[in-house]
Amino acid sequence: MTAIAGMLLPRILNLETDSKKTSSEILEEQVGFNHLPSDKAGLPNEEENNMNMILHKAYTRGHANHGWLNTYHSFSFANYYNPKRMHFGVLRVLNDDVVAPSEGFGTHPHDNMEIISIPLSGDLEHKDSMGNVAVIKQGDVQVMSAGTGVFHSEYNKNDDQDVHFLQIWVYPNEKNVTPRYDQVSLREIEKPNEFYQILSPNKEDQGVWIHQDAWFHMGKFDRETQLNYKLKNPENGVYAFILEGQAEIEGQALEKRDGLGIWDINTLEIQTESNTEILLMEVPMTT
């Protein structure tokens, strides 16, 4: 057992199956770096892959219930492996996690990955080897650039309610950077019935920033709304994830927790229903 493996607590979903390789090296072998989705049609009712669009229905996601953790994976992760569902561009992981009271992920390592956490309810406590101790809650967004390597843990701060959050991993455009941590509150920048930026590649921009040419936007809609999202870079793709409610994007009807990836477009046409919340993740399709 390696020193790193020996430091892991039992309750950690560890991707490092080969102790001689880093987590990023193993992921590179799995994905390859041809980051476009598979051009093979998905199974009926599982996923649909058109010329420039791929649909992931909520019920087709990978699922595991460990008691302390109930998790859904939009892309292959841990014990869920689907060669057609490895990534969307440089978007590698989109996990929908519910952690039981006073439970959580023990101290574990990451390297060369941009890791974003978005709490949906409850309070998530973070500790890392950089000396950061913080609690994030609904209305916050957290980012950690793992770079040359960092250890961290994530726990449900409360003993009387679940914590529900999205865990998102993005491949960086620069390896072996100095690890960093940041979090911001979205409450002051949230705009009703329109999209607002929560992540970008630019330190001066609204929200957090990462080492990648990616832009994340969220939108909360309390009424039917029709709007367009213009890509920052037309060579990027957009993965839309419906957090709540229903919407139609580029003519595709979507429901809660459905995911839709689109590329080779300049503008995204979106029609929302009332009480709908959407996360848009614009990412490069190649490294």
N, C-alpha and C positions, 0 to 999 in steps of 0.2 A: 504494500500500500504506500502511495506517495505521501509526502508531508501534507500536500494540499488535501488529498482525499481523507487523510486522518483528521483534518480540522473540520470536516463537514459534519453537521448534525444530521440525524436520521431523516428529518423531515425536509428534504431538499430534492428537487427534481434535477438531477445532474446530467448534463449532456456530455460530459467528458468521459467517454467510455474507454479511451486509450490514454493512460496516464502520461505517455511520452509526448502527447500533442496538446496544444492549447485548445480552448473551446472554439476559437475562431478558425483554427486549422481544420477541425473536424467538420464545422459547418460549411467551410469552403469545399471540402470533399463531397459533402452531401448535395450541395446546390450547384457547384461547378463554376458559377459566374456567367452562365448564360441565363440572365435574369428574366427573360420573357417567360410568361406562363406556357405550359405545354400546349402544342398546337393540336393535340389529340382531343377529340370530343369527350366530355365527361360522361359518366354513366347516367341513364335516364333518372331524373328526379334528384340527382346528386349535384351536378353542376352543369352549366351550359357554357360553352366556349365558342363565341362567334368571332368574326374577323378581328375585332379590336376590343372585345368585351368578354369578361368571364364572371359568371354568377356563382356565388357560394351561398346557398340557402342556410339559414341558421341551424336547422336540424341535421345538416351534413357535417358539421364541425366535429372534430375529435372531442371526446369527453372522458373525464376521469373524476371519480368521487372518492377521495381518500379519507372522508370523514371530517378531518380538520380543514380540507381544501376541496372545493367543488369547482372544477375548471373546465372551460371549453376552449379548444384550440382552432383558430381559423386556418393555421398552417401547421405542418408537421412539427411535433415537439414532444420530447420525452418518449413515452411509449406509443404515442400516436404517430404513425408514419404512413404518408400517402405521397407517392412520387409525383402526383399531379398537383399536390398542395404543399410545395416546399417554400414558397415565397411569392411576392409580387414585386418585381423590381428589387430594390434594395430593402424593401420591407420584409423582414425575415420572420418575425413573431408577432402575433396578435392574440393574446390570451385574455380571456374574460374570467376573472378569478373572484371567488367568494371564499373568504377565510373566516373560520369560526372564532368566537370570542377567545381572547388571550392566546391564540395560536398564531403560527406563522412560519416563514422560511428562515431556517437557521443560517448562520454565517457561511457564505459560499463565495467563490471567486468568479470574476468576469474579466475579459480583456478584449480590446479592439471591437467594441460594440457601443452603439448609442442606445441607451435604455431609458424609455419614457414611461412614467406611471401617471395614470389619470384616475383618481378616486371618483367613484360614482355614488357611494354612500359609506358612512362610517369613517373611522380614523385609522390611518396606516402609519405606524412608527418605523422610521428608517435609521439605521446606524451603519457606519462604514469605517474602513481603515484610514480614511482621510481625516477622521475626527468629527465628522458631521453626525449630529443627532437631531432629528426633526420629525414632526408629525404633519402629514398631509391629509386633507379632507376634501369632500366634495367642493368643487370650485377652485381647486388648486391643480397645478401640473408640475411634475418633477422630472428632472433629467439628470442622468449620470453618464458621463463619457468615460468608459472603462479604460481605454487607452492601453498603457503598459501593464495594467493590472490593478485590480481593487477587490477587496472583500467587503461584503455588506450583508445585512439581515433586514427582513421586513416582517413586522408583526402587527396583529390586530391590537390596537391600543386599549380597546374596551373589553370588559368581561361580561357584558350583557347584550351585545349586538354584533352581527356580522360586519365585516368590512368588504366592500365590493369595489374592485378596481380593474382597469385595463392595464396590462403589461405589454409594452410594445418594444421590439428590438429593430434597429435599423443599422445596416452595415455602414461604417464611416467611409469618407472619401480620403482619409488620412489615417495611417496606422501609427501605433506606438506614441500617441500624444500623451501629455501629462494628464492623469485622471482629474476629473472635475465634477462638482455637484452644484445643482441650482434648483430652486423651486420658486414659483410665482403664484400669486392669487389671480384668478380670472374674473373675480367678482366686479372689479372696477372697469374691465374692458369688455365685458359681455354686452352684446347688443341684441335686443329682442328682434326676432323675425328677420335676421340677416346673419351671414357668416362673419366671424371675427377670428383673427389670426392668433394662434397659441404657440406656434413654433416656426422657426425659420433658420437659415444658415447664418444670419447676421446678428451680431452681438447687440447692435443698436435697435433692433426691431422689437415690436410688441411680442410679449411672451418669452419663452426660453429659446435658446439656440443650440444647434448641434453641428457636428463635423460632417455635414452632408447637405447637398443642394435639395433640401426637402422643405415643404411648407405644410403645416397642419392648420386646419380651420375647424371650428365648431359652430353649430347653429342650433338655436332653440326657437321653435316656432309654435306660438299659441293660436295661430289661425292658418288657414290655407294661404300659401305663399308661392309665387312663381318667381324664380330668379336664375341668374346664370353665374357660374364660377369660371373665371378666365384663368387658365394655367399660367404660372409664372414663367415656365419653360415648356414650350410645345413639344420638346423631346421627352418630357416626363410623362408618367401615367398618374392616374388618381385612383385610390382605393377608397370607396365610400362605405361607411359602416353605420347602419341604422341603430342608434342607441335606444330610441323609443319611437313608437308611432309607425307611420307609413309615409312613403314617398314614391315618386316616379322620377327616375334619373335616366335621361336619354331614352325615354320610352319604356324603360324596364320597371315594372312594379316591384317594390321592395317593402318588406315588413321588418319588425323588430329583430335585430341581430343578424339580418341578412348582410352580406358583403358583395360589393360589385366593383370589379377592377376594369378600368377603361384606359386605353392608350391610343396614340395617333390622332389626337384631337387638340383643338385650341381652346374650346369652351364647352363647359358641361351645363346642360339644361336640366333644371331641377324644379319639380313641383311637389310641395309638401302638403300633407294634411295637417289639421290642427293637432296640437300636443305631440309634436314630432321633434326629435333631437338627432342630429347627424354629425358624425366625425368624418371629415375629408382629409385624406393623407396623400399629398402630391409628392411623388418620389421618382428619382431616376430609374429608368428601366434597365440600364446597364451600368457597370462600374467604370 
